[in-house]
Amino acid sequence: MHALPRNPARPGPRRGMEAFASRDFRRFQLARVAAVLGYAAQSVAVAWQVYSITHRAIDLGYTGLVQFLPGVIFLLPAGHVADRFDRRQIILVCYGLQALCTLALLLLARAGLPTVYPIYIVLFFVGTARTFSGPANTALIPHLVPEEHFVNAVTWGATIFQFATIIGPALGGILFALPLLRFVSDTKLQGAGIVYVFTLGTLGWSLILIGSMHTRVGRMEHRALSLKVVLAGFQYMGRSPLLLGAASLDLFAVLLGGAVALTPIFANDILHTGPRGLGMLRAAPAAGAVTMSLLMARFPFRRRAGLRLFVCVAVFGVATIVFGYSRNLALSLGALYISGAADSISVIIRGSLLQLATPAEMRGRVSAVNSLFIGASNELGEFESGLTAQWWGAVRATVYGGVGALAVAGLWSVIFPSLRKADELTAEALRPPANK
């Protein structure tokens, strides 16, 4: 028989939950779940508000474009700032800016403006805050857990993010559709205004949690500011076919195959489900993602990471095609659920590749470059979806996008053989010899 541990009051972490042994990791994830919950609910309110004002698909696309532009404009300074200053302080500033933007959206909703342009201006600043917080968030995680628990941390980070993305859109749809709460005397808070008040509360809670963390990363990059230092993230990723292939695969697959931006059109004009149905459609991909993430946290895979990545992108494309053709709410939800499950595996693999194959002092700048790819696939993908839907209609745009994602998966497996052959998710296996 094995001897009992000397300190039975502090048992080791359960299998699959090793990352939660870190106090700061727990607080960081609680802060993220609150912030993402509020942002996801807010995105539903913004999308419905914009579409109700203009009834044009292209205007839904513009909501993604204005949030993507800051990623292009501020990409280089965002990565340098993440390596130059305390990443925790950067996150605090960015969450504070998002709270101010949500307050501005609340005031615009109460004013009942007949135009969407003020909303676009506020969304630009939301995108700016997310541009700077993204690299800092990503680069902070390796400092919160031991390296042997990093893949577990990435898996749980993706799970928590997707959990918030499930609940957030559903809450956004429910709050938007609720009749005015009896204890609220301001009738102008009905609809989008109630959602924005909720988002302000979640961001306030996130600020408290991040402020209570003990981790102080400090400066990672000690070289003087120069163009070479700022561009180092591009140079490092350009020299690594593994990282470049993974980032660009996500860029083009989601850019072409993303259907989430068109869900207001499907909910209103095709499935006829209204705001609550919109919340369900927005939540379905995240429901699939969180289910898969929980399975991966409990039963992580050890080998053939690259091959799994390409298979998941192909499944994502097929599910998108099914969603485009569907005229039944249950089938549409099922297709989006599968697409989210496939995308979750892709997110975990790519997130692990990014951090484990990059030295600590470079993670901010490489994460900033990766954030540009993610922003292009998400926010610019929303613009692409809105534009193609304006040209071809929502159904054709969605189906053609799914076909495009399938084509990208096949082509990238040929162009980037090192990514296809990637096996173990460890720093030793992924970094080039000069950087080990």
C-alpha positions as CSV (number, residue, x, y, z in Angstrom):
1,M,0.0,0.0,0.0
2,H,1.1,3.6,-0.6
3,A,1.7,5.9,2.3
4,L,-0.7,8.7,2.9
5,P,0.5,12.2,2.0
6,R,1.8,14.2,5.0
7,N,-0.5,17.1,4.2
8,P,-3.9,15.6,3.4
9,A,-5.6,19.0,3.6
10,R,-4.0,20.0,0.3
11,P,-4.4,17.1,-2.2
12,G,-2.9,17.4,-5.6
13,P,-5.1,18.6,-8.5
14,R,-7.4,16.2,-10.1
15,R,-6.5,14.7,-13.5
16,G,-7.2,17.2,-16.2
17,M,-7.3,20.2,-13.8
18,E,-3.6,20.6,-13.1
19,A,-3.5,24.3,-14.2
20,F,-6.0,25.3,-11.5
21,A,-3.5,24.6,-8.8
22,S,-2.2,28.1,-9.5
23,R,-4.1,30.9,-7.6
24,D,-3.4,33.5,-10.2
25,F,-4.5,31.2,-13.1
26,R,-7.9,30.7,-11.3
27,R,-8.3,34.5,-10.9
28,F,-7.2,35.2,-14.4
29,Q,-9.7,32.8,-15.9
30,L,-12.5,34.1,-13.7
31,A,-11.7,37.6,-15.0
32,R,-11.7,36.3,-18.6
33,V,-15.0,34.5,-18.3
34,A,-16.7,37.7,-16.9
35,A,-15.2,39.9,-19.6
36,V,-16.0,37.5,-22.5
37,L,-19.5,36.9,-21.1
38,G,-20.2,40.7,-21.2
39,Y,-18.6,41.1,-24.6
40,A,-20.5,38.2,-26.2
41,A,-23.8,39.5,-24.8
42,Q,-22.9,43.0,-26.1
43,S,-22.1,41.7,-29.5
44,V,-25.6,40.3,-29.9
45,A,-27.2,43.6,-28.9
46,V,-24.9,45.6,-31.2
47,A,-25.7,43.2,-34.2
48,W,-29.4,43.3,-33.7
49,Q,-29.4,47.1,-33.1
50,V,-27.4,47.7,-36.3
51,Y,-29.6,45.4,-38.4
52,S,-32.8,46.9,-37.0
53,I,-31.6,50.4,-38.0
54,T,-30.5,49.6,-41.6
55,H,-31.7,46.1,-42.5
56,R,-28.6,45.7,-44.7
57,A,-26.2,42.7,-44.5
58,I,-23.3,44.9,-45.4
59,D,-23.8,47.0,-42.3
60,L,-23.3,43.9,-40.2
61,G,-20.1,43.3,-42.0
62,Y,-18.9,46.9,-41.1
63,T,-19.3,46.1,-37.4
64,G,-16.5,43.5,-37.9
65,L,-14.4,45.7,-40.1
66,V,-14.2,48.6,-37.7
67,Q,-13.1,46.3,-34.9
68,F,-10.5,44.7,-37.2
69,L,-8.9,48.0,-38.3
70,P,-7.2,48.8,-34.9
71,G,-5.5,45.4,-35.2
72,V,-3.8,46.5,-38.4
73,I,-3.0,50.1,-37.2
74,F,-1.8,49.2,-33.7
75,L,-0.4,45.7,-34.3
76,L,3.3,46.5,-33.9
77,P,3.0,48.8,-30.8
78,A,0.6,46.3,-29.2
79,G,3.2,43.5,-29.4
80,H,6.0,45.6,-28.3
81,V,4.0,47.0,-25.3
82,A,3.2,43.4,-24.2
83,D,6.9,42.6,-24.1
84,R,8.0,45.9,-22.7
85,F,5.6,46.5,-19.8
86,D,3.8,44.5,-17.1
87,R,1.2,42.5,-19.0
88,R,-1.2,42.5,-16.0
89,Q,-1.3,46.4,-16.1
90,I,-1.9,46.4,-19.8
91,I,-4.9,44.1,-19.3
92,L,-6.3,46.4,-16.6
93,V,-6.0,49.5,-18.9
94,C,-7.7,47.7,-21.8
95,Y,-10.6,46.4,-19.7
96,G,-11.1,49.9,-18.4
97,L,-11.2,51.3,-22.0
98,Q,-13.8,48.6,-22.9
99,A,-15.9,49.6,-20.0
100,L,-15.9,53.2,-21.2
101,C,-16.9,52.1,-24.7
102,T,-19.8,50.0,-23.3
103,L,-20.9,53.1,-21.4
104,A,-20.9,55.1,-24.6
105,L,-23.0,52.3,-26.3
106,L,-25.5,52.6,-23.5
107,L,-25.8,56.4,-24.0
108,L,-26.2,55.9,-27.7
109,A,-29.0,53.3,-27.1
110,R,-30.8,55.7,-24.8
111,A,-30.5,58.4,-27.4
112,G,-32.3,56.3,-30.0
113,L,-30.1,57.5,-32.9
114,P,-31.4,56.7,-36.4
115,T,-27.9,56.1,-37.8
116,V,-25.2,53.5,-37.1
117,Y,-22.1,55.6,-37.6
118,P,-21.7,56.6,-33.9
119,I,-21.8,52.9,-33.0
120,Y,-19.0,52.2,-35.5
121,I,-16.9,54.8,-33.8
122,V,-17.3,53.2,-30.4
123,L,-16.6,49.8,-31.9
124,F,-13.3,51.1,-33.3
125,F,-12.2,51.8,-29.7
126,V,-13.5,48.4,-28.5
127,G,-11.2,46.9,-31.2
128,T,-8.3,49.1,-30.1
129,A,-8.6,47.8,-26.5
130,R,-8.8,44.2,-27.7
131,T,-5.8,44.7,-29.9
132,F,-3.6,45.6,-26.9
133,S,-5.2,43.2,-24.5
134,G,-4.9,40.2,-26.8
135,P,-1.1,39.8,-26.9
136,A,-0.9,40.6,-23.2
137,N,-3.5,38.0,-22.3
138,T,-1.9,35.3,-24.4
139,A,1.7,36.0,-23.3
140,L,0.7,36.1,-19.6
141,I,-0.5,32.5,-19.4
142,P,2.9,30.8,-19.5
143,H,3.9,32.8,-16.4
144,L,0.9,31.5,-14.4
145,V,1.5,27.7,-14.6
146,P,4.5,25.4,-14.9
147,E,5.5,24.4,-18.4
148,E,4.3,20.8,-17.9
149,H,0.8,22.1,-17.3
150,F,0.7,24.6,-20.1
151,V,-1.3,22.6,-22.7
152,N,-3.8,21.9,-19.9
153,A,-3.9,25.7,-19.2
154,V,-4.5,26.4,-22.9
155,T,-7.2,23.7,-23.0
156,W,-9.0,25.2,-20.0
157,G,-8.5,28.7,-21.3
158,A,-10.3,27.7,-24.5
159,T,-13.0,25.9,-22.5
160,I,-13.7,28.9,-20.3
161,F,-13.7,31.2,-23.3
162,Q,-16.2,29.1,-25.1
163,F,-18.3,28.6,-22.0
164,A,-18.6,32.4,-21.7
165,T,-19.3,32.6,-25.5
166,I,-22.2,30.1,-25.0
167,I,-23.8,31.9,-22.1
168,G,-23.1,35.4,-23.4
169,P,-25.1,35.4,-26.6
170,A,-28.0,33.6,-24.9
171,L,-28.1,36.1,-22.2
172,G,-27.8,38.9,-24.7
173,G,-30.8,37.6,-26.6
174,I,-32.8,37.1,-23.5
175,L,-32.0,40.5,-22.0
176,F,-32.6,42.2,-25.3
177,A,-36.1,40.6,-25.6
178,L,-37.1,41.1,-21.9
179,P,-39.8,43.6,-21.1
180,L,-38.5,46.5,-19.1
181,L,-37.6,45.4,-15.6
182,R,-40.1,46.8,-13.0
183,F,-37.5,48.3,-10.8
184,V,-36.0,50.3,-13.7
185,S,-37.8,53.6,-14.2
186,D,-35.9,54.6,-17.4
187,T,-37.9,53.2,-20.3
188,K,-35.0,53.9,-22.7
189,L,-33.0,51.1,-21.1
190,Q,-35.2,48.5,-22.7
191,G,-33.6,46.2,-25.3
192,A,-29.9,47.0,-26.0
193,G,-29.6,49.3,-23.0
194,I,-30.2,46.4,-20.5
195,V,-27.5,44.3,-22.2
196,Y,-25.0,47.2,-22.0
197,V,-25.6,47.6,-18.2
198,F,-25.0,43.9,-17.8
199,T,-21.7,44.2,-19.7
200,L,-20.6,47.1,-17.5
201,G,-21.0,44.9,-14.5
202,T,-19.0,42.0,-15.9
203,L,-16.1,44.3,-16.9
204,G,-16.1,45.8,-13.4
205,W,-15.8,42.4,-11.9
206,S,-12.9,41.5,-14.3
207,L,-11.0,44.6,-13.3
208,I,-11.3,43.6,-9.6
209,L,-10.0,40.1,-10.2
210,I,-7.1,41.1,-12.4
211,G,-6.1,43.8,-9.9
212,S,-5.9,41.1,-7.1
213,M,-3.4,38.9,-9.0
214,H,0.0,38.5,-7.5
215,T,1.9,37.8,-10.7
216,R,4.2,40.6,-11.8
217,V,5.9,39.7,-15.1
218,G,7.8,42.9,-15.6
219,R,9.8,43.8,-18.7
220,M,10.7,40.8,-20.9
221,E,12.4,42.8,-23.7
222,H,15.4,44.8,-22.5
223,R,16.7,46.1,-25.8
224,A,16.2,49.7,-26.8
225,L,13.2,50.5,-29.0
226,S,14.1,50.1,-32.7
227,L,12.3,49.1,-35.8
228,K,14.2,45.7,-35.7
229,V,12.9,45.0,-32.2
230,V,9.3,46.0,-33.1
231,L,9.4,43.8,-36.3
232,A,10.9,40.8,-34.5
233,G,7.6,39.1,-34.2
234,F,7.0,39.1,-38.0
235,Q,10.6,37.9,-38.5
236,Y,10.3,35.0,-36.1
237,M,7.0,33.8,-37.5
238,G,8.3,34.2,-41.0
239,R,11.2,31.9,-40.2
240,S,8.9,29.3,-38.7
241,P,6.8,27.4,-41.3
242,L,5.1,25.7,-38.3
243,L,3.8,29.0,-36.9
244,L,3.1,30.7,-40.2
245,G,1.2,27.7,-41.5
246,A,-1.0,27.4,-38.4
247,A,-1.8,31.1,-38.2
248,S,-2.5,31.4,-41.9
249,L,-4.6,28.2,-42.0
250,D,-6.9,29.7,-39.3
251,L,-6.9,33.0,-41.2
252,F,-8.2,31.7,-44.5
253,A,-10.4,28.9,-43.2
254,V,-12.4,31.1,-40.8
255,L,-12.2,34.1,-43.2
256,L,-14.0,32.1,-45.8
257,G,-16.1,29.8,-43.7
258,G,-17.3,32.0,-40.8
259,A,-21.1,32.2,-40.8
260,V,-21.6,33.8,-37.3
261,A,-21.8,37.3,-38.7
262,L,-24.8,36.3,-40.8
263,T,-26.8,34.8,-38.0
264,P,-29.1,37.9,-37.6
265,I,-30.1,37.3,-41.2
266,F,-30.7,33.6,-40.7
267,A,-32.6,34.2,-37.5
268,N,-34.8,37.0,-38.9
269,D,-35.3,36.2,-42.6
270,I,-34.7,32.4,-43.0
271,L,-35.4,30.6,-39.7
272,H,-37.8,33.3,-38.4
273,T,-36.8,32.9,-34.7
274,G,-36.2,36.5,-33.6
275,P,-33.7,37.7,-31.0
276,R,-33.9,34.6,-28.8
277,G,-33.2,32.4,-31.8
278,L,-30.3,34.6,-32.6
279,G,-28.9,34.1,-29.2
280,M,-29.2,30.3,-29.7
281,L,-27.5,30.4,-33.0
282,R,-24.6,32.5,-31.7
283,A,-24.3,30.2,-28.7
284,A,-24.4,26.9,-30.6
285,P,-20.7,26.9,-31.9
286,A,-19.5,27.7,-28.4
287,A,-21.6,24.9,-27.0
288,G,-19.8,22.4,-29.3
289,A,-16.5,24.0,-28.4
290,V,-16.9,23.8,-24.7
291,T,-18.0,20.2,-24.9
292,M,-14.9,19.2,-26.9
293,S,-12.6,21.3,-24.7
294,L,-13.9,19.5,-21.6
295,L,-13.2,16.2,-23.2
296,M,-9.7,17.2,-24.3
297,A,-8.9,18.5,-20.7
298,R,-9.9,15.1,-19.3
299,F,-8.4,13.0,-22.2
300,P,-5.7,15.0,-23.9
301,F,-4.2,13.7,-27.1
302,R,-0.5,13.2,-27.2
303,R,0.5,12.6,-30.8
304,R,-0.4,13.7,-34.4
305,A,-1.3,17.2,-33.5
306,G,-0.8,18.5,-37.1
307,L,-2.9,15.9,-38.7
308,R,-5.7,16.5,-36.2
309,L,-5.6,20.2,-37.0
310,F,-6.2,19.7,-40.7
311,V,-9.0,17.2,-40.1
312,C,-10.8,19.6,-37.8
313,V,-10.6,22.4,-40.4
314,A,-12.2,20.1,-43.0
315,V,-15.0,19.2,-40.5
316,F,-15.5,22.9,-39.9
317,G,-16.0,23.5,-43.6
318,V,-18.5,20.7,-44.0
319,A,-20.6,21.8,-41.0
320,T,-20.7,25.4,-42.4
321,I,-22.1,24.1,-45.7
322,V,-24.8,22.1,-43.8
323,F,-25.7,25.3,-41.9
324,G,-26.0,27.3,-45.1
325,Y,-28.5,24.8,-46.6
326,S,-30.5,24.3,-43.5
327,R,-34.1,25.6,-43.1
328,N,-34.7,23.9,-39.7
329,L,-33.6,25.5,-36.4
330,A,-32.5,22.2,-34.9
331,L,-30.4,21.2,-37.9
332,S,-28.8,24.7,-38.0
333,L,-28.0,24.5,-34.3
334,G,-26.5,21.0,-34.8
335,A,-24.3,22.1,-37.7
336,L,-23.0,25.1,-35.7
337,Y,-22.4,22.9,-32.7
338,I,-20.2,20.6,-34.8
339,S,-18.4,23.5,-36.3
340,G,-17.6,24.8,-32.9
341,A,-16.4,21.4,-31.6
342,A,-14.0,21.1,-34.6
343,D,-12.8,24.7,-34.2
344,S,-12.1,24.1,-30.5
345,I,-9.5,21.4,-31.2
346,S,-8.0,23.8,-33.8
347,V,-7.8,26.6,-31.2
348,I,-6.1,24.4,-28.6
349,I,-3.5,23.1,-31.0
350,R,-2.7,26.5,-32.5
351,G,-2.5,28.1,-29.1
352,S,-0.1,25.5,-27.8
353,L,2.0,25.7,-30.9
354,L,2.2,29.5,-30.6
355,Q,3.4,29.6,-27.0
356,L,5.6,26.5,-26.8
357,A,7.4,27.2,-30.1
358,T,8.2,30.8,-29.1
359,P,10.8,32.1,-26.5
360,A,9.3,34.0,-23.5
361,E,10.9,37.3,-24.5
362,M,9.2,37.1,-27.9
363,R,5.8,36.0,-27.0
364,G,4.2,39.4,-26.9
365,R,5.3,40.3,-30.4
366,V,4.6,36.9,-31.9
367,S,1.2,36.9,-30.1
368,A,0.5,40.3,-31.7
369,V,1.2,39.0,-35.1
370,N,-1.1,36.0,-34.4
371,S,-3.7,38.4,-33.1
372,L,-3.7,40.1,-36.5
373,F,-4.4,36.7,-38.2
374,I,-7.1,35.9,-35.7
375,G,-8.6,39.4,-36.1
376,A,-8.5,39.1,-39.8
377,S,-10.3,35.7,-39.6
378,N,-13.0,37.0,-37.2
379,E,-13.6,40.7,-37.6
380,L,-12.5,40.9,-41.2
381,G,-14.3,37.6,-41.8
382,E,-17.5,39.3,-40.6
383,F,-17.0,42.0,-43.2
384,E,-16.3,39.4,-45.9
385,S,-19.5,37.5,-44.9
386,G,-21.6,40.7,-45.0
387,L,-20.1,41.7,-48.3
388,T,-20.6,38.4,-50.0
389,A,-24.1,38.1,-48.5
390,Q,-24.9,41.5,-50.0
391,W,-23.8,40.1,-53.4
392,W,-25.0,36.5,-53.4
393,G,-27.4,36.3,-50.5
394,A,-26.7,34.8,-47.1
395,V,-27.3,31.2,-48.1
396,R,-24.9,31.2,-51.1
397,A,-22.3,33.2,-49.2
398,T,-22.3,30.7,-46.3
399,V,-22.2,27.6,-48.6
400,Y,-19.4,29.0,-50.8
401,G,-17.5,29.9,-47.6
402,G,-17.7,26.3,-46.3
403,V,-16.4,25.0,-49.7
404,G,-13.5,27.5,-49.4
405,A,-12.6,26.3,-46.0
406,L,-12.4,22.7,-47.3
407,A,-10.1,23.9,-50.2
408,V,-7.8,25.7,-47.8
409,A,-7.4,22.7,-45.6
410,G,-6.3,20.6,-48.6
411,L,-4.0,23.2,-50.0
412,W,-2.3,24.0,-46.7
413,S,-1.6,20.4,-46.0
414,V,0.6,20.4,-49.2
415,I,2.2,23.8,-48.7
416,F,3.1,23.3,-45.0
417,P,4.2,19.7,-44.6
418,S,6.0,20.5,-41.3
419,L,2.7,21.6,-39.8
420,R,0.9,18.4,-41.1
421,K,3.7,16.3,-39.6
422,A,3.7,18.1,-36.2
423,D,3.5,15.4,-33.5
424,E,4.0,16.2,-29.8
425,L,3.0,19.5,-28.2
426,T,6.2,20.2,-26.3
427,A,8.7,23.0,-26.4
428,E,11.5,20.5,-27.2
429,A,9.7,19.0,-30.1
430,L,8.4,22.3,-31.6
431,R,11.2,24.8,-31.3
432,P,14.0,24.9,-33.9
433,P,17.4,23.8,-32.6
434,A,18.8,27.3,-32.3
435,N,16.0,28.4,-29.9
436,K,15.9,25.3,-27.6
